[in-house]
Amino acid sequence: MVNYKNTAPVHVCDSLGDALPRDSIILAQGKGKHFIRVDRFEEAFRRFDGQESRYRLFYAELSDDCESPDDENWCQVKYSENQWWKPSELAAIGIHVRRTKQGMYDADYNVFDHVNLF
């Protein structure tokens, strides 16, 4: 697992994240050919179930493996998907967006241990 928190792309291939400041990135990790980023948007997005969310989980399948925080494999996206999550849903997978003092997730947190991509 590679942590891309400080080097993750702010501009992605879709227009949703074009104006995101770097501090809106909550988590960005890559494992093998998979990349996941969790962002916080200032404006809420209305989901299909009618609920609003400010937190987006962006998933991308890459053409190459994630190897280091400085690689740029993220621009070779074969497939991508956006999902909008509420804070309670993120907390269920170990990301506590309302925490400030102890951090939103543990230092050794691996999002791939909590989501099923396959």
N, C-alpha and C positions, 0 to 999 in steps of 0.2 A: 504494500500500500504506500502510495506517495502522497504527501501532504502539499497541496497547492494553495493553501490559504493566502499567502502573500504574493503569489505569482499568477494566480488564476486569471484568465482573460476576463476583462470587464465587458468588452464588446463581444457579443456572440453572433452567430449567424442569423438570428431572428431579431426583429425590432423591439421585442419586449425589454431586453436588457441594455439597449443602446445608451441610456442616460444614467446608468447605475454608477454611483461613486464606489470606490474600492472598499470603503468601510461598510457597505451594504452586504458584503460577502460574509456569511456566517461560517460556512464550511466549504472546502473544496478539496476533494480527494480523488485519486486515480488508482485503479488496480487492474493490471492487465490492459485490456483494450476498453476498459470502462472508466468513465469520469462522471462524478456527481458533485454538483455545487448547490448549496442552499443560500438563497438571497433573501433580503428583506426589502420590499418595495414601500415607498412612501404612500402610494395610493393603493387601496384594496382592489382586488380582482374578484368578480362574482363567479363562483364555480357553478357547474351544471346543477348541483343540488340546491342552489339558491343562496348558499352561505358565502360570506366574504372572507378573503384571506389576503394577507400581505406577504406570505412566505412561499417562495417558489423553490421546488426541487427540480433542478435541471439535470437531466441524464443525457449523456452522449456515448455512443459506441464509436470508437476510434479505429482508424486503419492500422495504427501501431500501438505497441504497449507503452504505458506510462512508466518512465524510468527515473526521472529526476524532477525536482521542482522547477528547474529552468528549461525543461524541454518544451517544445511548442507543438506537440502532437495534437493538441486540442483543435487546431485549425484543419485537421484532416478528419472531419466528422462524417461518418457513414450514415448515422441515424441519430436523431435527438428527440427528446420528449420533455414537456413541461408539465409538472403537477403542482397544484396549489394546495398547501397544507395549513391547517390551523395550528396554533401553538400547542394545543393538547395532543394533536396527532404527532407532532415532532417530538414532544416529551415522551410519547409511547416508544419511540425508537432511540431515546437517550439524548436528544438535543433540547435543552431547556432554554428557550429564547428569552424568557423573563428573568433569568438569573443574571446577576452582574458581578457580585463579589467573588464567587467561587468558579466562575466561568460557565459557559453554556454547555460544555461537554468535557469529559475527562481528557487529560493530555494524551492518553493512549487510545482514544476513541477511534473506531474504524466503522464508518457508516456501512460498509459492505457486510459487516456482521449482522446488520439489522434490516436490510432490504433484500428482497428476492428478485434478482434480475433475470433469472433463467427459468 
